[in-house]
Amino acid sequence: MVQSHALPIVESWKERARELRLDAHAVYLASKDPRMPWYVKLLAALVVGYLFSPIDLIPDFIPVLGYLDDLVIVPLGLLLVVKLIPEEVLAEHREAARARKDVPKKWIAAAAIVTIWTLLATVVLFHLLTRSLK
């Protein structure tokens, strides 16, 4: 009996997750569109980069709080970006996201993010080491 009440809730969450994934892909596609303002492109790149980043603000191994950023920060960031994208651009890229089968692979995005973090850490470490040697 409990399962029959839980099924609509689970289906609702699955539908929201599909919409979130579709919007993430639409934002990714829209970020390359020349009709997008530069500040929306920058915010979109930050949100999508954080979405695919293996590094979180709150580590996932911390019970409950570890998934809070994935459940709150990413959807709110995507919602903000979606609100800032011009309507016609968003509608066009949502359709393109629905039609595309070649969704960007997470491992490619993750490799790019890890490379950026590694380069940044290297620069900071180099800077700290050169300052300590003076």
N, C-alpha and C positions, 0 to 999 in steps of 0.2 A: 504494500500500500504506500509506503514511503517513497519507493522508487517511482511510482506513477506521478507523484507531485514534483519530484526532483527532475524528471525528464524535460519538462519545458524550460526549466532554469538552465540546465546543461546545454540544451539546444540554443537557447538565447545567448549564452556565453560563447558557444562555438561560432555562432553567426557574428557576434561582435569581434571575435578574434579574426575571422575571415575578412571582415570589413577593415579592421586595423591593418592586416597584412596587405590588402588591396590599396588602402590609403598610403601605406609606407612605400609601396611600389610606385603609385601615382606621384607621390612627392619626389621620389628618386628620378622619375622621368621628367617631371616638371622642373626640377632643378637645372636641367640642361636647356630649358626653353628660354629664348632671348626675351620673351615678353614678361618674364618674372623680374621683379625688382631685386637689386643686388642683396639687400638686407634679408629678403625672404630666402634667397638662394643660400646665403650664409647660415641662417637659422636651420634651413632644411638639411644642409650638409652636416651641421652639428647634431641634429636629432637622428638622422639616418646613420651617421657615424657612430653615435652612442648606441643605437639599436644593434648594430652589427659588431660593436666592440666587445672583445672578450674581457675587458676591464670595466668594472662597475664602480660607482661611487660607494655603494654599500656591498661588500663581498657576499656572494650567494650562500656561503657556508654559515652565515649568521642566521639562526632560525627566524622565520617570519620577516624580519627586517631586510634580510638579504634579497628577497624578491619584491620588496616594496618599491624599489626604484624601477624595476621592470614593469610593475603593475600600475605605477602612478606617473613617474617622470616621462617615460616614453609615450604613453597615450596622451598625456597633457601637452607634451611637445609637438606631437603630430597634430593634435587638435588645433593648437595655435598656428602651426604652419598652414594647415588646411584652411583656416579662417583667413589667413593673409594672402593666399593664392587667389588671383582673379578667377571669378566663376567659370568663364569660358575656357580658361587654361586648365583648371582642375577637371572640368567635365571631359575635356578632350583626353587628358592623360589617365583619367579613371577608365575610360573606354579602352584606351591603349593597354592599360595594365590588365584589364579583363581578357583582352584578346591575345596578349603575349604569353607564350609558353616558356620562353627562355629567361626566366626570372634570374637575376644576378645570384650567383652562388655565394653562400655565406662565407665559405672558406676563403674566397678571393678577397672579399671585403675585410674579413678578420685578418688576413695576412697583411693587407695594406695598413690597417689600424695598428697592428703589432709592429710593423716596420716604422711607422711614424713615432709610436711610443718609444721604440728602441733608439731611434735617432735622437729624439728629444732627451732621453735619459743619458745618452752618450755625450751630447753637447753640454748638459748640466754637469755631468761628472767631470768632463774635461775642464770646464770652467772652474769648478771647485778645486780640482787638483792643481791647476796652474796658479790659482790664487794662494793655495797653501804652500807652494814651493817658493813664492816670492819673499 
